[in-house]
């Protein structure tokens, strides 16, 4: 499919094409008027000169003057002009020597019938205008060729100037169109950038106030929508935080009670013991969910980067992996060790949650890598599990998503918030996270963060 040009370039092209059309019309009109005027003036001048010369030649012929040849030579005032006298049995010429055959027969025939005739033609490669007139009493035809070299040069210069002006006008039109469209679309560019920042999590982004009566309502509507969205997100975050805080006291009691019961689980008979095991497992999962909810509510309400510090990603990975991974797991660290600006607590949680996700859904991580990638720091966590289906690769980072294990209670599947926290913390660091297929089978979770300047 052919990609359609942007609106800015369409406006620029339209203005440039309009400039070319208008300038072309003016150029054509100028060319026709100027060339016609100059050619007409030249024809009139040559015709008057030829008429004067004709009377002198007629007088010499009438008196049978012996100086006819000298007279013809004296009448050729320009070295590029030519005079021809066609008589019954001869053709007398003077000036620049030109083959008489270049004079068209039709021109001579008109002159012999008493009609003065003019015609533009080329004689030996030189543009000329031929003026043919009949002598009195049909004694011959007088033909004079006036060169048009200077007029032809003038025409070429004028045509080149008009063509260059037309092309320059088109280029100026494209330039002005690009400048004007850029200024006209600048508010739309700002709107797009602001919407992108809001989509990226910066809910405090607003458009500047506009004095323009057409743009003012757009800016106010956008800002009002952003205010409403920010208030709703903060309200939801406060609600999640308030609920989590309210649940902490009864949850603490439940966790302590579950711990006491767990120590006496061996004393209970079969069915009661299994029920107690399920109960304590659900209490533990509920406790983790409340902690994760509190973490998400804090992340939603605190996105300030002012407290970020340079962090060695390799050190974070080694520290978390040393506590969570079994010995022998492959860990790859590129040199020099990558450094990012970030919050250690959040990045610890990112690495820990990715490792925990591999343990819960794929039997554990098999490879961790910290790499340099096009000016960014790349963290890869591989597992050898069944992988993540393509349609689930975005959904797994949403809250309370457990994939195919959703609803299962036979195995601890976590709170359903682990990868959501990863996505939230990575976004706060202006990075991105995704999942892809691991070469050889399994899933590869990838985190990319901006690398700190050296």
C-alpha positions in Angstrom: 0.0 0.0 0.0 1.4 3.4 -1.0 2.0 5.6 2.0 0.0 8.8 1.8 2.1 12.0 2.2 1.6 14.0 5.4 -0.9 16.8 5.6 2.0 19.3 5.9 3.6 18.2 2.7 0.2 18.1 0.9 -0.4 21.7 1.9 3.1 22.7 0.8 2.8 20.8 -2.5 -0.6 22.4 -3.2 0.7 25.9 -2.6 3.8 25.2 -4.7 1.6 23.8 -7.5 -0.7 26.8 -7.3 2.3 29.2 -7.5 3.6 27.3 -10.5 0.3 27.5 -12.3 -0.2 31.2 -11.6 3.4 32.1 -12.5 3.1 29.9 -15.6 0.1 31.8 -16.8 1.8 35.1 -16.2 5.0 33.8 -17.9 3.0 32.7 -21.0 1.2 36.0 -21.2 4.4 37.9 -20.8 6.2 35.8 -23.4 3.4 36.2 -26.0 3.1 40.0 -25.4 6.8 40.7 -25.3 7.8 38.4 -28.2 5.0 39.6 -30.4 5.8 43.2 -29.7 9.5 42.9 -30.4 9.0 40.8 -33.5 6.4 43.2 -34.8 8.8 46.2 -34.2 11.6 44.3 -36.0 9.3 43.4 -39.0 8.1 47.0 -39.4 11.6 48.3 -39.3 12.9 45.8 -41.9 9.9 46.4 -44.1 10.4 50.2 -44.1 14.1 49.7 -44.8 13.3 47.3 -47.6 10.8 49.7 -49.2 13.4 52.5 -49.2 16.0 50.2 -50.7 13.5 49.0 -53.3 12.9 52.5 -54.6 16.6 53.0 -55.1 17.0 49.7 -56.9 14.0 50.4 -59.2 15.5 53.8 -60.2 18.8 52.1 -61.1 17.0 49.4 -63.1 14.8 51.9 -64.9 17.8 54.0 -66.0 19.9 50.9 -66.8 22.6 52.2 -64.5 26.0 50.5 -64.7 26.4 50.9 -61.0 23.6 48.5 -60.0 26.0 46.0 -58.4 27.8 48.7 -56.5 24.4 50.0 -55.3 23.3 46.6 -54.0 26.6 46.4 -52.2 26.1 49.8 -50.6 22.6 48.9 -49.5 23.9 46.0 -47.3 24.6 47.9 -44.2 25.0 44.8 -42.1 27.5 42.0 -42.8 24.9 39.4 -41.9 22.2 40.9 -44.2 21.7 39.7 -47.8 20.1 41.4 -50.9 19.0 39.3 -53.8 17.6 40.7 -57.1 15.8 38.0 -59.1 15.7 39.0 -62.8 14.7 37.1 -65.9 18.0 35.4 -66.5 20.1 36.1 -63.5 20.2 36.6 -59.7 22.3 39.4 -58.3 23.4 39.1 -54.7 25.3 41.2 -52.3 26.2 41.0 -48.6 26.5 37.7 -46.9 26.5 35.0 -49.6 23.5 32.8 -49.3 22.2 30.2 -51.8 19.1 31.8 -53.5 17.4 28.4 -53.2 16.8 29.1 -49.5 14.1 31.7 -50.5 10.8 29.8 -50.7 9.1 29.7 -54.1 5.8 30.6 -52.6 7.4 33.9 -51.3 8.7 34.7 -54.7 5.4 33.9 -56.4 3.5 36.2 -54.1 6.0 39.0 -54.8 5.8 38.5 -58.6 2.1 38.9 -58.4 2.5 42.3 -56.8 1.9 41.3 -53.2 4.7 42.3 -50.8 5.6 39.2 -48.7 7.5 38.5 -45.5 8.6 35.2 -44.0 10.8 34.0 -41.1 13.3 31.3 -42.1 16.8 30.1 -41.4 19.6 30.7 -43.9 22.7 28.7 -43.4 21.7 28.2 -39.7 21.0 31.9 -39.0 17.5 33.1 -38.3 16.4 35.8 -40.8 13.3 37.5 -42.0 12.9 37.6 -45.8 11.1 40.6 -47.3 10.2 40.1 -51.0 8.7 42.9 -53.2 8.2 43.2 -57.0 10.0 45.8 -59.0 7.9 48.2 -61.1 6.8 46.9 -64.5 7.6 43.3 -63.5 11.3 43.8 -64.0 12.2 41.4 -61.2 11.8 40.6 -57.6 13.7 42.3 -54.8 14.5 40.2 -51.8 16.3 41.3 -48.7 17.2 39.0 -45.8 17.5 40.7 -42.4 19.3 38.7 -39.7 17.4 38.1 -36.4 20.4 36.8 -34.3 20.1 39.5 -31.7 16.3 39.1 -31.5 16.7 35.3 -31.2 19.1 35.8 -28.4 16.7 38.1 -26.7 14.0 35.6 -27.1 16.1 32.8 -25.6 17.2 35.0 -22.6 13.5 36.0 -22.0 12.3 32.4 -22.2 15.0 31.2 -19.9 14.3 34.0 -17.4 10.6 33.2 -17.4 11.2 29.4 -17.0 13.6 30.1 -14.1 11.1 32.5 -12.5 8.4 29.9 -12.8 10.6 27.2 -11.2 11.8 29.5 -8.5 8.2 30.6 -7.8 7.2 26.9 -7.3 10.1 26.3 -4.9 9.2 29.5 -3.0 5.6 28.3 -2.9 6.6 24.9 -1.5 8.8 26.6 1.1 6.1 29.0 2.1 3.6 26.2 2.2 5.8 24.1 4.4 6.4 27.0 6.8 2.8 28.1 6.9 1.5 24.5 7.3 4.1 23.9 10.1 2.9 27.0 11.9 -0.8 26.1 11.3 -0.3 22.5 12.5 1.9 23.3 15.5 -1.0 23.2 17.9 -1.9 19.7 16.5 1.7 18.6 17.0 1.6 19.9 20.6 -1.7 18.1 21.1 -0.2 14.8 19.8 2.8 15.2 22.0 0.7 15.9 25.1 -1.6 13.0 24.4 1.5 10.7 24.0 2.9 11.9 27.3 -0.5 11.2 29.0 -0.7 7.8 27.4 2.8 7.2 28.8 1.6 8.0 32.3 2.4 11.7 32.7 -1.1 12.7 33.8 0.0 16.2 34.7 0.7 17.1 31.0 -1.4 20.1 29.9 -1.6 22.3 26.8 -0.7 26.0 27.1 -3.6 28.4 27.1 -4.4 29.7 23.6 -5.6 33.2 22.7 -6.7 32.1 19.2 -10.5 31.8 19.1 -10.2 28.6 17.1 -7.6 26.9 19.2 -8.7 28.1 22.6 -11.7 25.7 22.9 -9.6 22.8 21.8 -6.9 23.5 24.5 -9.5 24.0 27.2 -11.4 20.8 26.3 -8.1 18.8 26.2 -7.0 20.2 29.6 -10.4 19.5 31.1 -10.4 15.9 29.9 -6.8 15.5 31.2 -7.9 16.9 34.6 -10.8 14.5 34.8 -8.6 11.6 33.8 -6.0 12.5 36.4 -8.6 12.9 39.1 -10.1 9.5 38.2 -6.8 7.7 38.2 -5.8 9.3 41.5 -9.2 8.5 43.0 -8.9 4.9 42.0 -5.3 4.8 43.4 -6.5 6.3 46.7 -9.3 3.8 46.8 -7.0 0.9 46.3 -4.6 2.3 48.9 -7.4 3.0 51.4 -8.8 -0.5 50.9 -5.3 -2.0 51.4 -4.7 0.0 54.5 -8.1 -1.0 55.9 -7.4 -4.7 55.2 -4.0 -4.6 56.9 -5.3 -5.0 60.5 -7.7 -7.9 59.9 -5.2 -9.4 57.5 -2.4 -9.3 60.1 -4.8 -11.1 62.5 -5.6 -13.7 59.8 -1.9 -14.3 58.9 -1.0 -14.8 62.6 -3.9 -17.1 63.1 -3.0 -19.0 60.0 0.6 -19.4 61.2 -0.7 -20.8 64.5 -3.0 -23.2 62.7 -0.2 -24.2 60.3 1.9 -25.4 63.2 -0.9 -27.7 64.4 -1.9 -28.9 60.9 -0.2 -32.3 61.5 -2.6 -32.9 64.4 -5.7 -32.6 62.2 -7.2 -35.6 60.4 -7.0 -35.9 56.5 -9.9 -33.7 55.2 -9.6 -31.1 57.9 -5.8 -30.9 57.3 -6.3 -30.4 53.6 -8.9 -27.7 54.2 -6.5 -25.9 56.6 -3.7 -26.1 54.0 -6.0 -24.5 51.4 -7.0 -21.8 53.9 -3.5 -20.9 54.9 -2.4 -20.8 51.2 -5.2 -18.4 50.3 -4.4 -16.2 53.3 -0.8 -16.0 52.2 -1.9 -15.1 48.6 -4.3 -12.6 50.0 -1.5 -11.0 52.0 0.7 -10.7 48.9 -2.2 -9.2 46.9 -2.7 -6.5 49.6 1.0 -5.7 49.6 1.0 -5.5 45.8 -2.1 -3.3 45.8 -0.4 -0.9 48.2 2.6 -0.8 46.0 0.5 -0.1 42.9 -1.4 2.7 44.6 1.9 4.3 45.7 3.2 4.0 42.1 0.1 5.6 40.7 0.4 8.6 43.1 4.2 9.0 43.0 5.9 9.5 39.6 8.6 12.0 40.5 12.1 11.4 39.0 13.9 14.0 41.2 15.0 11.3 43.7 16.4 9.0 41.0 20.1 8.1 41.3 22.7 6.3 39.1 22.3 2.6 39.7 24.4 -0.4 38.5 21.8 -2.7 36.9 24.3 -5.6 37.0 24.6 -5.2 40.8 20.8 -5.2 41.2 20.4 -8.3 39.1 23.2 -10.2 41.0 21.8 -9.1 44.4 18.2 -10.3 43.6 19.3 -13.4 41.7 21.5 -14.5 44.5 18.5 -14.6 46.8 16.0 -16.0 44.3 17.8 -18.3 41.8 19.2 -21.7 42.2 22.9 -22.2 41.7 24.1 -22.7 38.1 21.6 -20.4 36.4 23.3 -18.5 33.5 23.8 -14.8 34.2 25.3 -12.6 31.4 26.6 -9.1 32.2 28.0 -7.0 29.4 31.0 -4.7 30.0 31.1 -2.0 31.1 28.3 -2.6 33.6 25.2 -0.7 32.4 24.1 2.2 34.6 20.6 3.8 34.7 19.0 6.6 36.6 16.3 5.0 38.8 14.8 4.0 42.1 16.6 1.0 43.6 13.5 -0.3 45.4 11.4 -0.3 42.3 14.1 -1.9 40.1 14.7 -4.6 42.8 11.0 -5.3 42.5 11.1 -5.4 38.7 13.8 -8.0 38.7 12.3 -10.0 41.6 8.8 -10.1 40.0 10.2 -11.3 36.7 12.1 -14.1 38.4 9.0 -15.0 40.5 6.9 -15.0 37.4 9.3 -17.5 35.8 9.2 -19.7 38.9 5.3 -19.7 39.1 4.6 -20.3 35.4 7.6 -21.9 33.8 9.5 -23.8 36.5 12.1 -21.0 37.1 14.4 -18.8 35.1 17.1 -20.4 33.0 19.0 -17.2 31.9 19.4 -13.6 33.0 21.2 -11.0 30.8 22.0 -7.3 31.2 23.1 -5.9 27.8 23.8 -2.6 26.1 21.4 -2.0 23.2 21.4 1.1 21.1 21.9 3.5 23.9 19.6 1.7 26.3 20.0 -0.9 29.0 18.3 -4.2 28.2 17.4 -6.8 30.9 16.3 -10.3 29.6 14.8 -13.0 31.8 14.4 -16.3 30.0 12.5 -19.4 31.0 12.0 -22.8 29.5 8.2 -23.0 30.0 5.4 -23.2 27.5 5.8 -19.6 26.4 3.1 -16.9 26.2 0.6 -17.0 23.3 0.7 -13.9 21.0 -2.8 -12.8 22.0 -1.8 -12.8 25.7 1.5 -10.8 25.4 -0.1 -7.5 26.2 -2.7 -8.9 28.6 -0.2 -10.5 30.9 1.0 -7.0 32.0 -2.6 -6.1 33.1 -3.8 -6.3 36.7 -5.2 -9.6 37.9 -4.1 -11.5 34.8 -2.9 -15.1 35.3 -3.4 -16.4 31.8 -4.5 -20.0 31.4 -4.2 -20.5 35.2 -6.8 -17.9 36.0 -9.3 -19.4 38.5 -7.0 -22.2 39.5 -6.5 -22.9 43.2 -4.6 -26.1 43.0 -1.3 -24.2 42.6 -0.3 -20.9 44.0 -0.5 -18.5 41.0 0.4 -15.3 42.9 -1.7 -12.2 43.3 -2.1 -11.5 39.6 -0.3 -8.1 40.1 3.4 -9.0 39.7 3.8 -8.2 36.0 1.5 -5.2 36.3 3.9 -3.8 38.9 6.8 -4.6 36.6 5.1 -2.6 33.8 4.2 0.3 36.1 7.7 0.6 37.5 9.3 0.3 34.1 7.0 3.0 32.8 8.0 5.3 35.7 11.6 4.9 34.5 10.6 5.9 31.0 11.3 2.4 29.7 9.2 -0.4 28.2 8.7 -4.1 28.8 7.4 -6.9 26.6 7.5 -10.6 26.2 8.7 -12.6 23.1 9.6 -16.1 22.2 12.9 -17.5 23.5 15.1 -19.2 20.9 14.8 -22.9 21.6 11.4 -22.6 23.3 10.0 -20.8 26.3 9.4 -17.1 26.9 11.8 -14.1 27.2 10.7 -11.1 29.2 12.6 -8.0 28.1 13.0 -4.7 29.9 14.6 -1.7 28.2 15.6 1.4 30.2 17.3 4.7 29.2 21.1 4.4 29.9 22.5 7.1 32.1 24.9 9.5 30.5 28.6 8.8 31.2 
